[in-house]
Amino acid sequence: MTALLPASVVVFLAQAPPPAPGADRGEEFGKTSPIALVVILLLGIATALLIRSMTKRLRNVPESFDPPAPEETDGRTPTDTTDPPPAPTVDTPSPRGRSSPEG
């Protein structure tokens, strides 16, 4: 058992000391925090501007898209139009004088 004692002492002495608190994070730890803060602030400002813009646009939207009630109209029914019917279409002959698409 005395032979194991010096070997255990050598193993104990050969172990590396524990790292200092925070030393295992590396040099780059914490350097992205200011960049992330700027990105988050820019996203917040963009969101606020979008909400402000949409609020202005929503004020112009009517309360209802339903057609007005009959008593509110000027007496015409929706099918009562004074527009003339569309003109009939006329087939024009092709430049060669043939009307078939075979050419």
OpenMM code with the backbone's topology and positions (N, CA, C; nanometers):
from openmm import Vec3, app, unit

residues = "MET THR ALA LEU LEU PRO ALA SER VAL VAL VAL PHE LEU ALA GLN ALA PRO PRO PRO ALA PRO GLY ALA ASP ARG GLY GLU GLU PHE GLY LYS THR SER PRO ILE ALA LEU VAL VAL ILE LEU LEU LEU GLY ILE ALA THR ALA LEU LEU ILE ARG SER MET THR LYS ARG LEU ARG ASN VAL PRO GLU SER PHE ASP PRO PRO ALA PRO GLU GLU THR ASP GLY ARG THR PRO THR ASP THR THR ASP PRO PRO PRO ALA PRO THR VAL ASP THR PRO SER PRO ARG GLY ARG SER SER PRO GLU GLY".split()
positions = [
    Vec3(0.0805, -0.1184, 0.0000),
    Vec3(0.0000, 0.0000, 0.0000),
    Vec3(0.0859, 0.1263, 0.0000),
    Vec3(0.2062, 0.1124, 0.0393),
    Vec3(0.2944, 0.2276, 0.0393),
    Vec3(0.3341, 0.2681, -0.1026),
    Vec3(0.3273, 0.1743, -0.1974),
    Vec3(0.3618, 0.2054, -0.3354),
    Vec3(0.2532, 0.2899, -0.4009),
    Vec3(0.1313, 0.2777, -0.3548),
    Vec3(0.0220, 0.3562, -0.4122),
    Vec3(0.0225, 0.4996, -0.3621),
    Vec3(0.0767, 0.5219, -0.2489),
    Vec3(0.0769, 0.6560, -0.1932),
    Vec3(0.1569, 0.7546, -0.2771),
    Vec3(0.2765, 0.7243, -0.3202),
    Vec3(0.3479, 0.8207, -0.4032),
    Vec3(0.2822, 0.8417, -0.5396),
    Vec3(0.2205, 0.7379, -0.5958),
    Vec3(0.1539, 0.7545, -0.7256),
    Vec3(0.0327, 0.8454, -0.7138),
    Vec3(-0.0416, 0.8340, -0.6052),
    Vec3(-0.1587, 0.9193, -0.5875),
    Vec3(-0.1175, 1.0638, -0.5636),
    Vec3(-0.0052, 1.0838, -0.5002),
    Vec3(0.0450, 1.2193, -0.4779),
    Vec3(0.0864, 1.2806, -0.6113),
    Vec3(0.1485, 1.2004, -0.6983),
    Vec3(0.1912, 1.2495, -0.8295),
    Vec3(0.0690, 1.2862, -0.9145),
    Vec3(-0.0342, 1.2029, -0.9116),
    Vec3(-0.1563, 1.2317, -0.9885),
    Vec3(-0.2222, 1.3576, -0.9351),
    Vec3(-0.2267, 1.3735, -0.8057),
    Vec3(-0.2886, 1.4912, -0.7463),
    Vec3(-0.2113, 1.6173, -0.7830),
    Vec3(-0.0804, 1.6105, -0.7825),
    Vec3(0.0011, 1.7264, -0.8151),
    Vec3(0.0009, 1.7568, -0.9648),
    Vec3(-0.0249, 1.6565, -1.0487),
    Vec3(-0.0229, 1.6759, -1.1937),
    Vec3(-0.1530, 1.7375, -1.2457),
    Vec3(-0.2572, 1.7376, -1.1646),
    Vec3(-0.3843, 1.7950, -1.2100),
    Vec3(-0.3716, 1.9464, -1.2222),
    Vec3(-0.4414, 2.0000, -1.3218),
    Vec3(-0.4401, 2.1446, -1.3434),
    Vec3(-0.5285, 2.2119, -1.2389),
    Vec3(-0.4906, 2.3302, -1.1992),
    Vec3(-0.5743, 2.4006, -1.1014),
    Vec3(-0.7092, 2.4385, -1.1644),
    Vec3(-0.8127, 2.4494, -1.0871),
    Vec3(-0.9424, 2.4865, -1.1435),
    Vec3(-0.9369, 2.6280, -1.2015),
    Vec3(-1.0095, 2.6513, -1.3100),
    Vec3(-1.0035, 2.7842, -1.3721),
    Vec3(-1.0688, 2.8890, -1.2829),
    Vec3(-1.0259, 3.0094, -1.3013),
    Vec3(-1.0846, 3.1206, -1.2264),
    Vec3(-1.2300, 3.1399, -1.2719),
    Vec3(-1.3144, 3.1931, -1.1864),
    Vec3(-1.4543, 3.2132, -1.2270),
    Vec3(-1.4638, 3.3045, -1.3497),
    Vec3(-1.5303, 3.2567, -1.4530),
    Vec3(-1.5473, 3.3338, -1.5755),
    Vec3(-1.4343, 3.3198, -1.6746),
    Vec3(-1.3286, 3.2485, -1.6388),
    Vec3(-1.2151, 3.2351, -1.7284),
    Vec3(-1.2451, 3.1385, -1.8428),
    Vec3(-1.3419, 3.0482, -1.8238),
    Vec3(-1.3718, 2.9504, -1.9282),
    Vec3(-1.4613, 3.0095, -2.0376),
    Vec3(-1.4982, 3.1334, -2.0277),
    Vec3(-1.5865, 3.1954, -2.1280),
    Vec3(-1.5098, 3.2512, -2.2463),
    Vec3(-1.3863, 3.2773, -2.2330),
    Vec3(-1.3051, 3.3240, -2.3442),
    Vec3(-1.3010, 3.4759, -2.3537),
    Vec3(-1.2200, 3.5228, -2.4477),
    Vec3(-1.1998, 3.6667, -2.4646),
    Vec3(-1.3224, 3.7371, -2.5231),
    Vec3(-1.3955, 3.6672, -2.6092),
    Vec3(-1.5052, 3.7290, -2.6825),
    Vec3(-1.6361, 3.7347, -2.6042),
    Vec3(-1.6380, 3.6807, -2.4841),
    Vec3(-1.7629, 3.6779, -2.4070),
    Vec3(-1.8047, 3.8196, -2.3689),
    Vec3(-1.9288, 3.8526, -2.4005),
    Vec3(-1.9840, 3.9819, -2.3626),
    Vec3(-1.9655, 4.0918, -2.4647),
    Vec3(-1.8928, 4.0677, -2.5711),
    Vec3(-1.8694, 4.1725, -2.6703),
    Vec3(-1.9866, 4.1904, -2.7660),
    Vec3(-2.0735, 4.0921, -2.7763),
    Vec3(-2.1897, 4.1066, -2.8644),
    Vec3(-2.3064, 4.1738, -2.7940),
    Vec3(-2.3000, 4.1909, -2.6677),
    Vec3(-2.4111, 4.2509, -2.5935),
    Vec3(-2.4440, 4.3923, -2.6408),
    Vec3(-2.3478, 4.4823, -2.6619),
    Vec3(-2.3837, 4.6156, -2.7121),
    Vec3(-2.4460, 4.6113, -2.8520),
    Vec3(-2.3987, 4.5221, -2.9366),
    Vec3(-2.4550, 4.5103, -3.0712),
    Vec3(-2.5979, 4.4587, -3.0640),
    Vec3(-2.6221, 4.3604, -2.9807),
    Vec3(-2.7576, 4.3065, -2.9651),
    Vec3(-2.8510, 4.4123, -2.9075),
    Vec3(-2.8020, 4.4930, -2.8162),
    Vec3(-2.8842, 4.6000, -2.7594),
    Vec3(-2.9246, 4.7007, -2.8662),
    Vec3(-2.8320, 4.7365, -2.9539),
    Vec3(-2.8631, 4.8303, -3.0626),
    Vec3(-2.9661, 4.7700, -3.1569),
    Vec3(-2.9508, 4.6428, -3.1904),
    Vec3(-3.0465, 4.5768, -3.2803),
    Vec3(-3.1852, 4.5731, -3.2164),
    Vec3(-3.1930, 4.5397, -3.0896),
    Vec3(-3.3226, 4.5342, -3.0208),
    Vec3(-3.3860, 4.6724, -3.0144),
    Vec3(-3.3063, 4.7753, -2.9874),
    Vec3(-3.3607, 4.9117, -2.9840),
    Vec3(-3.4104, 4.9552, -3.1213),
    Vec3(-3.3365, 4.9220, -3.2269),
    Vec3(-3.3812, 4.9573, -3.3627),
    Vec3(-3.5107, 4.8847, -3.3990),
    Vec3(-3.5226, 4.7589, -3.3598),
    Vec3(-3.6468, 4.6859, -3.3850),
    Vec3(-3.7635, 4.7474, -3.3079),
    Vec3(-3.7397, 4.7915, -3.1874),
    Vec3(-3.8439, 4.8570, -3.1092),
    Vec3(-3.8887, 4.9883, -3.1719),
    Vec3(-3.7928, 5.0678, -3.2208),
    Vec3(-3.8267, 5.1942, -3.2868),
    Vec3(-3.9036, 5.1680, -3.4154),
    Vec3(-3.8611, 5.0693, -3.4935),
    Vec3(-3.9325, 5.0364, -3.6178),
    Vec3(-4.0742, 4.9896, -3.5877),
    Vec3(-4.0920, 4.9114, -3.4835),
    Vec3(-4.2262, 4.8652, -3.4457),
    Vec3(-4.3141, 4.9828, -3.4050),
    Vec3(-4.2602, 5.0751, -3.3273),
    Vec3(-4.3371, 5.1921, -3.2851),
    Vec3(-4.3783, 5.2766, -3.4055),
    Vec3(-4.2885, 5.2954, -3.5017),
    Vec3(-4.3226, 5.3734, -3.6211),
    Vec3(-4.4283, 5.3031, -3.7061),
    Vec3(-4.4202, 5.1716, -3.7173),
    Vec3(-4.5217, 5.0975, -3.7924),
    Vec3(-4.6581, 5.1060, -3.7253),
    Vec3(-4.6612, 5.0966, -3.5940),
    Vec3(-4.7887, 5.1081, -3.5219),
    Vec3(-4.8476, 5.2473, -3.5417),
    Vec3(-4.7646, 5.3478, -3.5365),
    Vec3(-4.8118, 5.4856, -3.5561),
    Vec3(-4.8675, 5.5041, -3.6970),
    Vec3(-4.7991, 5.4510, -3.7965),
    Vec3(-4.8452, 5.4637, -3.9347),
    Vec3(-4.9766, 5.3893, -3.9563),
    Vec3(-4.9870, 5.2677, -3.9043),
    Vec3(-5.1100, 5.1905, -3.9234),
    Vec3(-5.2269, 5.2533, -3.8486),
    Vec3(-5.2027, 5.3171, -3.7362),
    Vec3(-5.3103, 5.3848, -3.6645),
    Vec3(-5.3660, 5.4988, -3.7480),
    Vec3(-5.2788, 5.5734, -3.8151),
    Vec3(-5.3246, 5.6820, -3.9017),
    Vec3(-5.4073, 5.6280, -4.0174),
    Vec3(-5.3651, 5.5179, -4.0761),
    Vec3(-5.4375, 5.4609, -4.1901),
    Vec3(-5.5713, 5.4000, -4.1477),
    Vec3(-5.5757, 5.3421, -4.0299),
    Vec3(-5.7001, 5.2807, -3.9839),
    Vec3(-5.8076, 5.3847, -3.9502),
    Vec3(-5.7678, 5.5068, -3.9253),
    Vec3(-5.8665, 5.6118, -3.9006),
    Vec3(-5.9464, 5.6428, -4.0263),
    Vec3(-5.8916, 5.6175, -4.1436),
    Vec3(-5.9602, 5.6456, -4.2694),
    Vec3(-6.0502, 5.5319, -4.3153),
    Vec3(-6.0453, 5.4186, -4.2489),
    Vec3(-6.1268, 5.3036, -4.2877),
    Vec3(-6.2689, 5.3246, -4.2338),
    Vec3(-6.3718, 5.2987, -4.3168),
    Vec3(-6.5090, 5.3163, -4.2675),
    Vec3(-6.5407, 5.2150, -4.1578),
    Vec3(-6.6397, 5.2488, -4.0757),
    Vec3(-6.6758, 5.1596, -3.9661),
    Vec3(-6.7347, 5.0294, -4.0168),
    Vec3(-6.8057, 5.0348, -4.1305),
    Vec3(-6.8694, 4.9153, -4.1838),
    Vec3(-6.8590, 4.9176, -4.3364),
    Vec3(-6.8426, 4.8009, -4.3943),
    Vec3(-6.8375, 4.7886, -4.5389),
    Vec3(-6.9720, 4.7441, -4.5959),
    Vec3(-7.0740, 4.7380, -4.5116),
    Vec3(-7.2074, 4.7012, -4.5578),
    Vec3(-7.2617, 4.8120, -4.6481),
    Vec3(-7.3444, 4.7760, -4.7484),
    Vec3(-7.4034, 4.8803, -4.8321),
    Vec3(-7.5004, 4.9639, -4.7497),
    Vec3(-7.5186, 5.0905, -4.7861),
    Vec3(-7.6083, 5.1754, -4.7085),
    Vec3(-7.7523, 5.1229, -4.7142),
    Vec3(-7.8278, 5.1525, -4.6109),
    Vec3(-7.9670, 5.1087, -4.6043),
    Vec3(-8.0477, 5.1784, -4.7143),
    Vec3(-8.1612, 5.1207, -4.7604),
    Vec3(-8.2390, 5.1808, -4.8703),
    Vec3(-8.2875, 5.3216, -4.8401),
    Vec3(-8.3177, 5.3552, -4.7174),
    Vec3(-8.3668, 5.4902, -4.6890),
    Vec3(-8.2566, 5.5943, -4.6996),
    Vec3(-8.1312, 5.5511, -4.6987),
    Vec3(-8.0201, 5.6448, -4.7095),
    Vec3(-7.9805, 5.6709, -4.8546),
    Vec3(-8.0301, 5.5930, -4.9501),
    Vec3(-7.9925, 5.6111, -5.0904),
    Vec3(-8.0760, 5.7211, -5.1528),
    Vec3(-8.0462, 5.7542, -5.2766),
    Vec3(-8.1182, 5.8615, -5.3453),
    Vec3(-8.2398, 5.8105, -5.4220),
    Vec3(-8.2891, 5.6948, -5.3901),
    Vec3(-8.4088, 5.6425, -5.4532),
    Vec3(-8.3829, 5.5389, -5.5599),
    Vec3(-8.2589, 5.5208, -5.6015),
    Vec3(-8.2282, 5.4208, -5.7032),
    Vec3(-8.2009, 5.2875, -5.6359),
    Vec3(-8.2388, 5.1812, -5.7017),
    Vec3(-8.2050, 5.0483, -5.6529),
    Vec3(-8.0688, 5.0114, -5.7084),
    Vec3(-8.0004, 4.9146, -5.6488),
    Vec3(-7.8673, 4.8786, -5.6990),
    Vec3(-7.8692, 4.8307, -5.8440),
    Vec3(-7.9820, 4.7762, -5.8935),
    Vec3(-7.9866, 4.7302, -6.0324),
    Vec3(-8.0316, 4.8400, -6.1276),
    Vec3(-8.0775, 4.9526, -6.0759),
    Vec3(-8.1250, 5.0632, -6.1583),
    Vec3(-8.0066, 5.1501, -6.1975),
    Vec3(-7.9534, 5.1259, -6.3156),
    Vec3(-7.8393, 5.2048, -6.3625),
    Vec3(-7.8794, 5.2782, -6.4888),
    Vec3(-7.8176, 5.3896, -6.5111),
    Vec3(-7.8443, 5.4672, -6.6317),
    Vec3(-7.7318, 5.4538, -6.7322),
    Vec3(-7.6357, 5.3679, -6.7039),
    Vec3(-7.5246, 5.3483, -6.7957),
    Vec3(-7.5736, 5.2720, -6.9185),
    Vec3(-7.5247, 5.3084, -7.0378),
    Vec3(-7.5662, 5.2343, -7.1581),
    Vec3(-7.5040, 5.0957, -7.1594),
    Vec3(-7.5656, 5.0008, -7.2290),
    Vec3(-7.5066, 4.8668, -7.2376),
    Vec3(-7.3761, 4.8721, -7.3159),
    Vec3(-7.2873, 4.7785, -7.2942),
    Vec3(-7.1589, 4.7799, -7.3657),
    Vec3(-7.1794, 4.7572, -7.5146),
    Vec3(-7.0930, 4.8171, -7.5939),
    Vec3(-7.1016, 4.8053, -7.7398),
    Vec3(-7.0621, 4.6641, -7.7813),
    Vec3(-7.1287, 4.6086, -7.8831),
    Vec3(-7.0917, 4.4741, -7.9297),
    Vec3(-6.9552, 4.4773, -7.9968),
    Vec3(-6.8848, 4.3661, -7.9864),
    Vec3(-6.7525, 4.3581, -8.0484),
    Vec3(-6.7665, 4.3162, -8.1936),
    Vec3(-6.6782, 4.3653, -8.2769),
    Vec3(-6.6805, 4.3361, -8.4196),
    Vec3(-6.5520, 4.2625, -8.4537),
    Vec3(-6.5661, 4.1490, -8.5230),
    Vec3(-6.4479, 4.0746, -8.5664),
    Vec3(-6.3909, 4.1434, -8.6891),
    Vec3(-6.2650, 4.1755, -8.6854),
    Vec3(-6.1988, 4.2383, -8.7995),
    Vec3(-6.1232, 4.1318, -8.8766),
    Vec3(-6.1212, 4.1409, -9.0066),
    Vec3(-6.0481, 4.0411, -9.0858),
    Vec3(-5.8980, 4.0556, -9.0665),
    Vec3(-5.8270, 3.9474, -9.0899),
    Vec3(-5.6827, 3.9506, -9.0774),
    Vec3(-5.6237, 4.0303, -9.1936),
    Vec3(-5.4991, 4.0711, -9.1859),
    Vec3(-5.4389, 4.1517, -9.2934),
    Vec3(-5.4379, 4.0808, -9.4295),
    Vec3(-5.4396, 3.9482, -9.4346),
    Vec3(-5.4374, 3.8774, -9.5619),
    Vec3(-5.5777, 3.8596, -9.6182),
    Vec3(-5.6782, 3.8989, -9.5437),
    Vec3(-5.8140, 3.8849, -9.5925),
    Vec3(-5.8806, 3.7558, -9.5504),
    Vec3(-5.8112, 3.6732, -9.4722),
    Vec3(-5.8676, 3.5497, -9.4225),
    Vec3(-5.9122, 3.5695, -9.2786),
    Vec3(-6.0238, 3.5105, -9.2449),
    Vec3(-6.0737, 3.5252, -9.1083),
    Vec3(-6.0402, 3.4038, -9.0244),
    Vec3(-5.9825, 3.2998, -9.0823),
    Vec3(-5.9501, 3.1815, -9.0026),
    Vec3(-5.8100, 3.1958, -8.9443),
    Vec3(-5.7884, 3.1377, -8.8277),
    Vec3(-5.6560, 3.1498, -8.7657),
    Vec3(-5.5531, 3.0550, -8.8251),
    Vec3(-5.5932, 2.9737, -8.9231),
    Vec3(-5.4987, 2.8756, -8.9804),
    Vec3(-5.3880, 2.9438, -9.0603),
    Vec3(-5.4154, 3.0596, -9.1154),
    Vec3(-5.3179, 3.1423, -9.1805),
    Vec3(-5.2751, 3.0995, -9.3107),
] * unit.nanometer
topology = app.Topology()
chain = topology.addChain("A")
for resn in residues:
    res = topology.addResidue(resn, chain)
    for name in ("N", "CA", "C"):
        topology.addAtom(name, app.Element.getBySymbol(name[0]), res)
